[in-house]
Amino acid sequence: MDEQTTILIADDHPVVRSGLRAVLEREPGFQVIDETGNGETALQLIRQHSPRVAILDVEMPGMDGFQVAQHILDNNLPVDVIFMTMHNDELTFNKAMEAGAKGFVLKENAVVDILSCVSAVLQGKHYVSPALTDHLLRRKTNQPLALSSTLDALTPTERRILTLIAEQKTTKTIADEFFISYKTVEKHRSNICSKLGLRGAYALLKFALENKNKL
């Protein structure tokens, strides 16, 4: 029997939880091992069951999703985190990425997006709800240099890495694809940010998403 992908759902709305559970458990290989509406309980269940994926609502009683994810990150727990939220603003997105999220799904589209999101995360990719990606693409950016100038400054390897970042692949996945170390990819990412004039965590991911069609 194939190994099941174990999933925990934490959301304070029972209807949301039941809807997600129904969608996920129709997919062969996915097993929702538990669910809760409380952040503290979610963390306890994560420590108890070690699910492969934890789907966390941003706003929950006890602990919010950011606090739960930060505990997972700080303690190196082997759990991939997917955030759900009603907020499509950049601040919430940034906080989710800072907390180590691999997926970011808008709650209004969660039932539609969740299977694609979990599948992408299991493949070592990041997943951002298309509705949020559209929002990031529409917003006006304040790039310090013209796009053509920034891209021309990149080496072929850096350009390829930027393309893979736009495909929402993680640093580990990129390292495996290039047969190089994690630290080498991080160095390339740092060089790309320097050449593009990007500062701040996940500025590179946002740049790649916004310019995906031009890479």
C-alpha positions as CSV (number, residue, x, y, z in Angstrom):
1,M,0.0,0.0,0.0
2,D,1.3,3.4,-0.9
3,E,2.3,5.7,1.9
4,Q,-0.4,8.2,2.8
5,T,0.2,12.0,2.9
6,T,-1.0,13.0,6.4
7,I,-2.7,16.3,6.8
8,L,-3.8,18.4,9.7
9,I,-6.5,21.1,9.3
10,A,-6.7,24.0,11.8
11,D,-9.5,26.6,11.2
12,D,-12.0,28.0,13.7
13,H,-14.9,27.6,11.3
14,P,-16.3,24.0,11.3
15,V,-17.9,24.4,7.9
16,V,-14.5,25.4,6.4
17,R,-12.8,22.4,8.0
18,S,-15.5,19.9,6.8
19,G,-15.4,21.3,3.3
20,L,-11.6,21.0,3.1
21,R,-11.6,17.6,4.6
22,A,-14.2,16.3,2.1
23,V,-12.1,17.6,-0.8
24,L,-8.8,16.3,0.5
25,E,-10.1,12.9,1.4
26,R,-11.5,12.3,-2.0
27,E,-7.9,12.4,-3.3
28,P,-6.1,9.0,-3.3
29,G,-3.1,9.2,-1.0
30,F,-4.3,12.0,1.2
31,Q,-5.3,11.4,4.8
32,V,-6.7,14.1,7.1
33,I,-5.5,12.7,10.5
34,D,-7.1,15.4,12.7
35,E,-8.7,18.8,12.7
36,T,-9.1,21.6,15.2
37,G,-10.4,25.2,15.6
38,N,-7.7,26.3,18.1
39,G,-4.1,27.2,17.5
40,E,-2.7,25.8,20.7
41,T,-4.4,22.5,20.0
42,A,-3.1,22.6,16.5
43,L,0.5,22.8,17.7
44,Q,-0.1,19.9,20.2
45,L,-1.6,17.8,17.5
46,I,1.3,18.6,15.2
47,R,3.8,17.5,17.9
48,Q,1.7,14.4,18.6
49,H,1.0,13.2,15.0
50,S,3.8,14.8,12.9
51,P,1.6,15.3,9.9
52,R,3.3,15.9,6.5
53,V,1.3,19.0,5.9
54,A,-0.5,21.5,8.3
55,I,-3.2,23.7,6.9
56,L,-3.5,26.7,9.2
57,D,-5.9,29.5,9.3
58,V,-4.2,32.8,10.0
59,E,-6.7,33.9,12.7
60,M,-7.5,31.4,15.4
61,P,-8.1,31.5,19.1
62,G,-5.4,30.3,21.5
63,M,-2.5,30.9,19.0
64,D,-2.8,32.4,15.6
65,G,-1.5,30.6,12.5
66,F,1.7,32.8,12.4
67,Q,2.5,31.8,16.0
68,V,2.0,28.1,15.3
69,A,4.1,28.3,12.1
70,Q,6.9,30.1,14.0
71,H,7.0,27.3,16.6
72,I,7.3,24.8,13.8
73,L,10.1,26.8,12.1
74,D,12.0,27.5,15.4
75,N,11.9,23.8,16.4
76,N,12.6,22.4,12.9
77,L,9.5,20.2,12.9
78,P,9.2,18.3,9.6
79,V,5.9,19.8,8.6
80,D,5.1,21.8,5.5
81,V,2.8,24.7,6.4
82,I,0.0,26.0,4.2
83,F,-1.8,29.2,5.3
84,M,-5.4,30.1,4.6
85,T,-6.7,33.6,5.0
86,M,-9.4,36.0,4.0
87,H,-6.7,38.7,3.6
88,N,-5.1,39.2,0.2
89,D,-2.8,42.1,1.3
90,E,0.9,42.0,0.9
91,L,1.6,42.4,4.7
92,T,-0.2,39.1,5.5
93,F,1.6,37.4,2.6
94,N,5.0,38.6,3.8
95,K,4.3,37.5,7.4
96,A,3.3,34.0,6.1
97,M,6.5,33.7,4.1
98,E,8.6,34.9,7.0
99,A,7.0,32.2,9.1
100,G,8.1,29.5,6.7
101,A,4.9,28.9,4.8
102,K,5.2,26.8,1.6
103,G,1.6,27.6,0.5
104,F,-0.7,30.6,0.8
105,V,-4.4,30.1,-0.1
106,L,-7.2,32.7,0.0
107,K,-10.0,31.2,2.1
108,E,-12.6,32.2,-0.5
109,N,-10.9,29.9,-3.0
110,A,-9.5,27.3,-0.6
111,V,-11.8,24.4,-1.7
112,V,-10.8,25.0,-5.3
113,D,-7.1,25.7,-4.7
114,I,-6.2,23.3,-1.9
115,L,-5.5,20.2,-3.9
116,S,-3.2,22.1,-6.3
117,C,-1.5,23.7,-3.3
118,V,-0.9,20.5,-1.4
119,S,0.4,18.8,-4.5
120,A,2.7,21.6,-5.3
121,V,4.1,21.7,-1.8
122,L,4.7,17.9,-1.9
123,Q,6.7,18.5,-5.1
124,G,9.0,20.9,-3.3
125,K,7.4,24.0,-4.7
126,H,5.8,27.1,-3.2
127,Y,2.2,27.7,-4.0
128,V,0.5,31.1,-4.0
129,S,-3.3,31.4,-4.6
130,P,-3.7,32.6,-8.2
131,A,-6.0,35.4,-6.9
132,L,-3.2,36.7,-4.8
133,T,-0.7,36.4,-7.6
134,D,-2.9,38.5,-9.8
135,H,-3.1,41.1,-7.0
136,L,0.7,41.2,-6.8
137,L,1.0,41.5,-10.5
138,R,-1.5,44.4,-10.7
139,R,0.1,46.4,-7.9
140,K,2.6,49.1,-8.9
141,T,6.2,48.2,-8.2
142,N,9.0,50.6,-7.4
143,Q,11.9,48.9,-9.0
144,P,15.2,50.9,-8.7
145,L,16.3,49.9,-12.2
146,A,14.6,49.3,-15.5
147,L,13.7,45.6,-15.9
148,S,15.8,45.1,-19.0
149,S,18.9,46.5,-17.2
150,T,18.4,44.3,-14.2
151,L,17.9,41.1,-16.1
152,D,20.9,41.8,-18.4
153,A,23.1,42.0,-15.3
154,L,22.3,38.4,-14.4
155,T,24.5,35.5,-15.4
156,P,22.8,32.6,-17.3
157,T,22.8,30.5,-14.1
158,E,21.2,33.4,-12.1
159,R,18.6,33.9,-14.8
160,R,17.7,30.2,-14.7
161,I,17.5,30.2,-10.9
162,L,15.2,33.3,-11.1
163,T,13.0,31.5,-13.6
164,L,12.7,28.5,-11.2
165,I,11.9,30.9,-8.3
166,A,9.1,32.3,-10.5
167,E,7.8,28.7,-10.8
168,Q,7.7,28.8,-7.0
169,K,10.3,26.1,-6.5
170,T,12.1,26.0,-3.1
171,T,15.8,26.5,-2.6
172,K,16.3,22.8,-1.9
173,T,14.5,21.8,-5.1
174,I,16.6,24.3,-7.1
175,A,19.8,22.9,-5.4
176,D,18.8,19.3,-6.4
177,E,18.0,20.4,-10.0
178,F,21.4,22.0,-10.4
179,F,23.3,19.4,-8.4
180,I,24.7,22.1,-6.1
181,S,24.5,22.7,-2.4
182,Y,21.7,24.6,-0.6
183,K,24.3,27.3,0.4
184,T,25.4,27.8,-3.2
185,V,21.8,28.5,-4.2
186,E,21.4,30.9,-1.3
187,K,24.6,32.7,-2.5
188,H,23.1,32.9,-6.0
189,R,19.9,34.3,-4.6
190,S,21.8,36.9,-2.6
191,N,23.7,37.9,-5.8
192,I,20.5,38.2,-7.7
193,C,19.0,40.4,-5.1
194,S,22.0,42.6,-5.0
195,K,22.0,43.0,-8.8
196,L,18.2,43.7,-8.9
197,G,18.3,46.1,-6.0
198,L,15.9,44.0,-3.9
199,R,15.8,44.1,-0.1
200,G,13.8,42.2,2.4
201,A,12.7,38.6,2.8
202,Y,10.8,37.3,-0.1
203,A,11.3,40.4,-2.2
204,L,12.9,38.1,-4.7
205,L,9.9,35.7,-4.9
206,K,7.6,38.7,-5.4
207,F,9.8,40.1,-8.1
208,A,9.9,36.7,-9.9
209,L,6.1,36.3,-9.7
210,E,5.5,39.9,-11.0
211,N,7.9,39.4,-13.9
212,K,7.4,35.7,-14.7
213,N,6.3,36.3,-18.3
214,K,9.4,38.4,-19.0
215,L,12.0,36.0,-17.7
